[in-house]
């Protein structure tokens, strides 16, 4: 992996995006705004952006696989990922160890992976993959490790922003479209 982790302009990411086969997302703080509403019965509720689903669908149609790795084990993660038809893994204390296993099983090199995170438990993965991305409101150390920082905050369309950017850069390299 490139040791140069300085953030770059999205328009310069073409060469990195060209080979991306898998985008891995953290859930809390990326799909959500990192807040949780807890009911008196203990059930948790989070806010997500509906536009993210459409972007994920287009990205998958373009041949890029997507999955979620979450530290939390929570029915909210499962329900949202199932609705979005996303492969997901919960209770990941060591995300990098699990991601390495997944990559071996899928036959994907780490250089072909984009990882989207927001907090320090995402750093190990971000430091090992081809393209490290974080949301606008990520923890400062995560922003320092990211090659791309979104304009949108977690839960406010950051996932869609990433999908649209990757699609645009892939379209520019191939001249194709992604279903719009």
TAURPE-V734356 format. One record per residue. N is the residue number from 1. RES is the residue in one small letter. PHI is phi in whole degrees, 0 to 359 (999 if undefined). PSI is psi in degrees with one decimal (999 if undefined). D_CENTER is the distance of its C-alpha to the mean C-alpha in Angstrom with 2 decimals. Layout:
((N | RES | PHI | PSI | D_CENTER) (N | RES | PHI | PSI | D_CENTER))
//
This chain:
((1 | x | 999 | 150.5 | 17.91) (2 | x | 295 | 132.8 | 18.94) (3 | x | 280 | -15.0 | 20.28) (4 | x | 283 | 103.8 | 20.00) (5 | x | 253 | 13.9 | 17.05) (6 | x | 295 | 140.1 | 18.45) (7 | x | 302 | 146.2 | 16.35) (8 | x | 233 | 164.9 | 17.31) (9 | x | 288 | 141.1 | 17.95) (10 | x | 304 | -35.4 | 15.54) (11 | x | 295 | -17.0 | 18.62) (12 | x | 266 | 2.5 | 19.07) (13 | x | 274 | -2.3 | 15.84) (14 | x | 315 | -52.8 | 17.49) (15 | x | 299 | -36.7 | 18.53) (16 | x | 291 | -41.3 | 15.18) (17 | x | 288 | -29.3 | 13.50) (18 | x | 309 | -37.3 | 16.61) (19 | x | 256 | 4.5 | 15.87) (20 | x | 292 | 125.3 | 12.18) (21 | x | 247 | -17.5 | 12.50) (22 | x | 215 | 132.5 | 9.30) (23 | x | 246 | 124.4 | 5.55) (24 | x | 252 | 128.1 | 4.49) (25 | x | 245 | 138.1 | 2.80) (26 | x | 288 | 163.0 | 5.91) (27 | x | 259 | -68.2 | 8.08) (28 | x | 295 | 126.3 | 10.88) (29 | x | 90 | -9.9 | 10.58) (30 | x | 246 | -58.7 | 7.24) (31 | x | 282 | -23.8 | 8.54) (32 | x | 243 | 170.4 | 11.88) (33 | x | 272 | 13.3 | 14.08) (34 | x | 74 | 6.5 | 14.57) (35 | x | 262 | 158.2 | 18.06) (36 | x | 222 | 136.1 | 19.71) (37 | x | 257 | 121.7 | 22.97) (38 | x | 251 | 121.2 | 25.13) (39 | x | 283 | 164.4 | 28.06) (40 | x | 297 | -18.9 | 31.39) (41 | x | 272 | 1.3 | 30.83) (42 | x | 92 | -8.8 | 27.71) (43 | x | 292 | 143.9 | 25.24) (44 | x | 252 | 145.8 | 22.05) (45 | x | 229 | 141.7 | 20.63) (46 | x | 227 | 164.5 | 17.53) (47 | x | 255 | 129.4 | 16.71) (48 | x | 235 | 167.1 | 13.90) (49 | x | 256 | 122.8 | 14.02) (50 | x | 299 | -30.6 | 15.57) (51 | x | 297 | -22.2 | 14.58) (52 | x | 301 | -38.7 | 10.95) (53 | x | 298 | -41.8 | 12.61) (54 | x | 295 | -43.7 | 14.55) (55 | x | 299 | -42.5 | 11.88) (56 | x | 297 | -40.5 | 10.10) (57 | x | 299 | -45.1 | 13.70) (58 | x | 296 | -40.0 | 14.55) (59 | x | 296 | -43.3 | 11.77) (60 | x | 296 | -39.7 | 13.00) (61 | x | 299 | -28.0 | 16.50) (62 | x | 279 | -3.7 | 16.05) (63 | x | 101 | 7.4 | 15.59) (64 | x | 260 | 123.8 | 11.92) (65 | x | 279 | 155.0 | 10.90) (66 | x | 223 | 147.7 | 7.78) (67 | x | 206 | 166.6 | 7.76) (68 | x | 241 | 133.6 | 7.26) (69 | x | 243 | 120.8 | 8.96) (70 | x | 234 | 134.6 | 10.92) (71 | x | 296 | -40.6 | 13.90) (72 | x | 288 | 149.1 | 15.68) (73 | x | 248 | 108.7 | 17.71) (74 | x | 209 | 134.4 | 18.15) (75 | x | 303 | -26.8 | 19.29) (76 | x | 298 | -43.4 | 17.14) (77 | x | 298 | -49.2 | 13.93) (78 | x | 300 | -47.7 | 15.93) (79 | x | 297 | -44.0 | 17.40) (80 | x | 293 | -44.1 | 14.40) (81 | x | 294 | -39.2 | 12.60) (82 | x | 296 | -42.3 | 16.06) (83 | x | 298 | -39.1 | 16.66) (84 | x | 275 | 1.1 | 13.60) (85 | x | 58 | 43.2 | 14.64) (86 | x | 255 | 133.6 | 11.46) (87 | x | 295 | 138.5 | 12.28) (88 | x | 214 | 153.9 | 11.66) (89 | x | 227 | 131.8 | 13.19) (90 | x | 242 | 162.8 | 14.63) (91 | x | 68 | 34.5 | 16.86) (92 | x | 271 | 92.3 | 15.15) (93 | x | 289 | -35.9 | 17.31) (94 | x | 241 | 86.5 | 16.65) (95 | x | 297 | -38.0 | 13.05) (96 | x | 293 | -41.5 | 14.07) (97 | x | 299 | -44.5 | 17.11) (98 | x | 294 | -43.4 | 15.41) (99 | x | 297 | -38.8 | 12.82) (100 | x | 301 | -43.5 | 15.96) (101 | x | 297 | -44.4 | 17.75) (102 | x | 299 | -43.9 | 15.22) (103 | x | 296 | -40.6 | 15.26) (104 | x | 300 | -46.3 | 19.05) (105 | x | 297 | -36.1 | 19.36) (106 | x | 271 | -9.3 | 17.43) (107 | x | 68 | 38.2 | 19.18) (108 | x | 247 | 133.1 | 16.22) (109 | x | 281 | 146.4 | 16.72) (110 | x | 300 | -25.0 | 14.26) (111 | x | 291 | -15.1 | 14.91) (112 | x | 264 | 15.8 | 13.36) (113 | x | 242 | 136.5 | 9.83) (114 | x | 253 | 135.7 | 7.01) (115 | x | 239 | 131.6 | 5.14) (116 | x | 245 | 117.5 | 3.39) (117 | x | 226 | -178.9 | 6.34) (118 | x | 215 | -12.6 | 9.50) (119 | x | 219 | 173.9 | 12.36) (120 | x | 297 | -23.6 | 14.54) (121 | x | 288 | -4.1 | 13.61) (122 | x | 263 | -11.6 | 10.37) (123 | x | 300 | -43.4 | 12.75) (124 | x | 303 | -43.3 | 14.13) (125 | x | 291 | -45.1 | 11.08) (126 | x | 300 | -35.3 | 10.29) (127 | x | 284 | -11.9 | 14.00) (128 | x | 250 | -13.0 | 14.25) (129 | x | 262 | 173.6 | 11.88) (130 | x | 291 | -35.1 | 12.72) (131 | x | 220 | 112.2 | 10.29) (132 | x | 265 | 125.5 | 9.04) (133 | x | 233 | 145.4 | 7.31) (134 | x | 222 | 161.7 | 7.98) (135 | x | 278 | 161.1 | 9.16) (136 | x | 303 | -33.0 | 12.91) (137 | x | 259 | 27.4 | 14.19) (138 | x | 292 | 160.1 | 12.62) (139 | x | 301 | 141.6 | 15.30) (140 | x | 308 | -41.8 | 17.45) (141 | x | 296 | -30.6 | 17.06) (142 | x | 287 | -40.8 | 13.27) (143 | x | 301 | -38.1 | 14.05) (144 | x | 294 | -29.2 | 16.63) (145 | x | 273 | -13.4 | 14.44) (146 | x | 276 | 142.9 | 11.96) (147 | x | 275 | -24.9 | 13.09) (148 | x | 223 | 130.1 | 11.52) (149 | x | 245 | 126.1 | 11.62) (150 | x | 291 | 161.6 | 11.03) (151 | x | 279 | -29.5 | 14.30) (152 | x | 268 | 151.6 | 13.16) (153 | x | 277 | 161.6 | 12.77) (154 | x | 304 | 138.1 | 10.51) (155 | x | 78 | -3.7 | 11.96) (156 | x | 242 | 32.7 | 13.74) (157 | x | 97 | 11.7 | 11.90) (158 | x | 296 | -38.4 | 9.10) (159 | x | 297 | -45.1 | 6.77) (160 | x | 297 | -41.3 | 9.99) (161 | x | 302 | -45.1 | 10.64) (162 | x | 296 | -47.3 | 7.80) (163 | x | 301 | -48.2 | 8.96) (164 | x | 298 | -41.0 | 12.46) (165 | x | 297 | -49.0 | 12.34) (166 | x | 299 | -41.0 | 11.31) (167 | x | 296 | -43.5 | 13.91) (168 | x | 298 | -44.5 | 16.42) (169 | x | 292 | -35.8 | 16.29) (170 | x | 291 | -38.8 | 16.62) (171 | x | 297 | -43.3 | 19.40) (172 | x | 298 | -32.7 | 21.13) (173 | x | 280 | -26.6 | 21.37) (174 | x | 246 | -16.0 | 22.68) (175 | x | 79 | 2.6 | 24.38) (176 | x | 271 | -177.1 | 22.97) (177 | x | 237 | 173.9 | 21.46) (178 | x | 235 | 28.0 | 18.71) (179 | x | 101 | 4.6 | 20.89) (180 | x | 270 | 999 | 21.66))
//
